[in-house]
């Protein structure tokens, strides 16, 4: 793609990076076939290629973002399926991140959108506040069908079970069972500690059972993905610095073999910390080091080898490969292979490469599109005939569970069960 940035514009390192990415695109259109919003809407501007043209014009002209630009960028789920598909290696993820910062800085949204985004940015990353919001959501669940789309989505997120906090979420060191094989820091996250505290509990059990000393560090918190995808760059970078500082202290205290993450959406963001803080002299090196240490829990368990007992009576599993797992962290068949090795009969649904519509806060900010993607995904998962649905990302788990009667669990909960833990449903 030809670009026309001025020399003054190219003096900005962010524009230089965008220019390099834009020039990689050859307009082939392969990305359109795997883009969830283009598959639904058939609008070129709701495809990666169309959004690239919008971003190019936005950055070259230097004008404030328009309603049109904001609308089509907001509809992007950030699933990164286009990056898996692209034969030219276009770094669409960093390009759209940069464009969202420009939208956030130059576009004034209608006040209901501003209010909702500000509320989500303030509440979701803070488990205490989010827990109160979820309790309020429970009160509204009986009336969810009568609510407008965005309020309906918020009420639907409220789980029926306990909402923590779990004992394992507090800063502590949890010793390995038997000889210590690894020392890891566990990122407990924010929304997950409220919506499904059993995931962190299962993670700690299965890791310690396989020889990991698990450190829950003081000072860690939200990965920053919620605000990052809203274009709130300063807030995202602050979250990254807080986590890097927490993990660096763990490393200095007694060594660190890995930063374990059990929500793939968070994993994608953490692995990008080196890029996010690349222009910060104080934080660039430790951020890159911690990003390199980030491992999905499935990767760590694959290294350790899962010691599962007899497989009799285990349910069949429909495995939902979250976009952040397959297109972001590029985990491949790892999580599915672990389940199969543990004795579960694993089924892959049709269109496994298409987003379920959760996408962080997308299901709250774009409820109509999210519900259409949700129905499509749930239909394919149920068509496998499996007894239970498993995924590796809390957003997908909650979003899919809201539309099916089948149990929806985290893969690590099944692996914990197979190696001596409690039944997760």
N, C-alpha and C positions, 0 to 999 in steps of 0.2 A: 504494500500500500504506500502510495506517495504521500508525504507530509510536507507542510509548509510553515513550519515554526520559524520564527525569527531568531537571530543570534542572541538577542536579549532573553527571549523565552528559553532558549536552550542553555542559558547560564544557570537556570534552576535545575538542580539534579533530578527532581521529581518529573519535570517535563522531559528531560533527557531520557529518563527511563521509559516514560510513556511513548516517546518518539520511537525508541528502539523496538518496543513491543508492537506498536502500530505498523511499523515497516515490515514486521515478520508476517503479517496477515496477507494471504494471496487471494482472498475473496472466494475460496473454493466452495464454501457453503456446506461442507461435511458436518459442521457443528449443528446445523438446523435440525438434522434428523434425531439428535439426542437431547435437544434442549426442551425441557418440560413445558415451558410457556409457549414456545413455538408449536409444539405438538398439539397443545390445547387450542391456541388462538389462531395459528396460521398467519400471524402478522410478522413481517420481516423485521420490524422494529422491536419485536419481542423475541428475537433470536440473538445469539452472540454476535453474528456478523452485523446485524442492524444496530445493535447497541455500540459496537465498535465505531461505526460511522457517526453515531450521535456523540460519542466521547471525543472522537477526533475533532469534530466541529466545535464542541464545547471548549476544548483546550486550545485549539488554534486561534479562535476568535477572542478568547479571554472574556467573553460576555458572561453575565450571571446565568445560571441554569434556568431553563424555561419549565413551564408546566409539563410540556411534552417530554423533555429529557428526564425530569424527575419521575414522571409516571412510568416510563419504560425501564429505567434503571431500578426503580422500586420493585418492579415485577420480577426481576431476576432473583432466582432462589440461591444464587452462589453455589450451585451444586457441583460445578466444575466438570460436569460431564463433557462439556465442549473441549476442555483441555485434554481429556483422555482421547477424544475423537480426532483432534486437530493433527493433521499430518505435518504441519509446519512448526508446531511447538509454540503457538502463540500463548503468552503468559496472560491470559484473560483475567485471572484472579487478581493480580496486582494492578492491572489496568482499571478494572471496575472499582477496586478499593480506592484508587486515587481519584476516580471520578466522583465517588460518593462523598469524599472529603470536600471536593469542589461544590457539589450540590448542597451539602450541609452548610458550607460557608457562604454561599451566594443566593440560595433560594429560600424564600419565606413561604413555608407551607401554610395551608389553612389551619386555623387555630385548633380544631379537633385533632388533626394529625400531630401538630406540635405537642399538644397536651399528652396524647397517648404515648408518643415516642419518649417524651421527657419522663413520663411515669414508668415506662418499662426500663429506661436507662437507670432510673433511681432505685427501683424496687428489685428487679430480677437479680442483679449481682450481689444483693445483700440478703442472705438467707433469713435473718430475723424479720426484716420487713416483708420479704416474699412469703414467709410462713403466715404472717398476718393477712396478707392479700389472698392467699389460698384458703384460709379459714373463712374469709368473707365470701370467696367464690363458692364455697360449699353451701352457704345460705342461699345463693342465687341459682344453684343447679336445678331445683325443681321448676324454675321459670325460664331456663335457658332457651327453650324453643320459642319463647315469645320475645326474646331479646334481638336487637339488631346484630349483624354479623360479628363485629369486633367484640362486643360484650358477650355474645354467645360463645365465642372462642375462649375468652378468659374464664367464663364459668365452667366450660367443659374441661379445662386443664386441671381443675381441682380433683385430686385423687380421692377415692373412697376410703383408703386405708390410712395408716399413720403417716404423719408428715415430719417425723423426727423432732428434735435432732437426735442422731445416732451417737452412741458413745465413741465410736471410732473416728468421728469427725473432729474431735477435740485434739489440739496439739499434744503429741505423745510419741513414744517409741514403743512399738509392739514387737517383741522378740520373735525370732524364727523358731519353729518347732524342729528340734534336732539341730544338726550342724548348719551353721549359717552359710548359704551359698551366694547370696546377694544382699546388698543394703540399698534400699530404694526409698525415694520420697513419693508419697501418694498425693496427687492433686485431688482433693475431695470435691472441688467445684462449688457451685452456688445453687442453681436451680435443682440439680440432682439431689442434693442433700435434703431438699424439701419434698420434691415430687416422688422420689423413690429411694429412701435412705437404705433400703436393703441392698442396693447395688454396692455401695462402699463396704458394707458389712461382709458381703460375699467376697468382694475383692480382697479384703484383708485376710479373711479365713483361708482362701485358696492360695494366696501368696505365702503366708506364714507356714501353711501346711507343706509347701514345697521348698522351704528353706530360705525364705526372704525375711530379713528384718525390715519392717515397714515403719518409716518415719512420717508422721503427719506434722508438717512444719508449722511453726508459729509465723503469722504474717502473710501466709498465702491466702488466695481467694479466687475470685472470678478470673477466668483467663482473659477477659476483655472482648470476647467475640460479640457479645450483645451490642456494645457501643461501637465496636469496630465496623460492623456491617451497617450501622447508621451513619457512618462517616464522621463519628466523634473521635477524631484522631488523638487529641490530647488525653481523653479519658482512657482510650485503649492502651496508649503508651504507658500511662500511670499504672494500669493493671499489670502490664507486662513487667515493669520495673519492680513492682511489689513481689511478684512471684519469683522473678530471677533472684532478688535479694534473699528471699526465704530459702530457696533451694541452694544458693551459694553458702548460706550458713550451715545447712545440713552437710554439704560437701566438706566444709572446713572442719566440722565437728568430728567426722569419723569416716569420711569417704562417701562416694555416691556412685552406684553402678547404673542407675536409671531414674528418671522421673516418670512414674507410672501414671497413665491417664486412662480412665475407663469411660470417657465420653469422647467419641471420635470427632465431634464438632469442636470440642476444646483442643483436641490433639492437633488439628489442622492449624489453629491459631497459635498454639505454643510452638509448633515447629517453624513458625514464621517470625518468632521473636527476634531472631538475628537480623531479619530484613526490616522489621518494624523499628528497631533501635539502631540501625546501621549508621546513622549520622549523629549519634550521641556518643561523644568520646568516652564518657565514664562507663556507659552500659553496653556498648557495642560488643566487646569481647565476651563478657560473662553471658550476655543474652544469646550470642551465637553458640556458646558452649552448652548452655542449658537447653537450647533448642535441639542441639545434636543429641542430647541425652534423653530427650522425650521419647517414650515408648508406649504404644498402646498395650493394655494389659494382655491382649492376645499374643503380642510379640514376645513379651517376657515369659509367658507360660509356654510358648513354643520352644524357647531356649531351654527352659527348665525341664520340659517334658511332663505332661500331665499323667499322674498315676491314678487312673480310674479303676473302680471295682467292676464286678460283673454287670453286664449290660442288660440283664433280663428286666423286662417291664418298663424300659425307658420309652418315653413318647417319641413320636416322629416330630420333626421340627421343620418349619418353614423359615428359612434364614433370609432376613431382610438386610441386604448389604447397603448400609447407609451411604449416601453420597460422599460424606466426609471420610468414610472408611475406604471406599473403592477409588474415588477420584481425587480426594484430598490427601489422605495418608498413604494411599496405594498399598493397602494391606493384602490385596489379592485374595487367594483362597485360604489364607491363614486362619481366620476365625471359624470358617466353615469346616476346615480340616480338623481343627481342635475338637469340635463337636462330634464329627464323625469318628475320630480316634477314641473319643470317650464313650462311644457306643450308641450315639443317637443317629437315627435315620434322618438325614438332612435333605430337604427339598428346596430347590431354587425356583422362585416364581417367574412367570413371564415378565418381560420388561423390567428386569432387575436393575437396569441402568438408569431408570427414570425415577426422579425424586418423588418422595411420598407427600411433599407439601409442607412438612414441618419447618425445616430450614431456619432454626433458631426462633426468632419472633415472627417469621413470615406468616405463620398461621393466624397470628393476631393482627398483623398489619395488612395482609392480603387475604382475608378469610374466604372470599369466593373462589379464587384460584386454588387456595390451599385445600378447600373441601373437595374440589373436583379432582385434584391429584390424590387426595386421601382415598376417595371412593375407588379410583382406578387401581391404586396400590393394594387396598384391602381386598378387592375383588380377585386380583391375581394371587395374593397370599392364601386366601381361603380356597381358591381353586386347586391348590396343591393337595388338599385333604389332610394336611398335617394337624396334629393335636395341639401344637403350641407354636407361637411365633417368637422368634428371637432376633434381637438386633444389638448393636453395640453403641447406640447413641440415645441418650435420655429423651431428646426432643422427638425422635422417631417413635420411641416406645410409647410415650404419652399420646402422641398424635394418632398413631395406628390403633392403640387400645380404645380410643374414644369411639371407634367405628366398627368394632368387631366384638363378638362374644367370646372369642378364643383368648386364652391367656397370652399375654405379651410380656416377655421377660428379657433381661439382659443376658447375653451369651455367658457371661462370667457367673451368673446365678445358676445356670445349668451345669457348668463345669464344677462349681462348688458343690452342688448336689451330687454329681457323679463321683466326687472324691471324698464324700463323707459329710457334707453340709446338709442343711434342711431343704426340703422340697420348696421351690420358690413360688408355688401357686396352689 
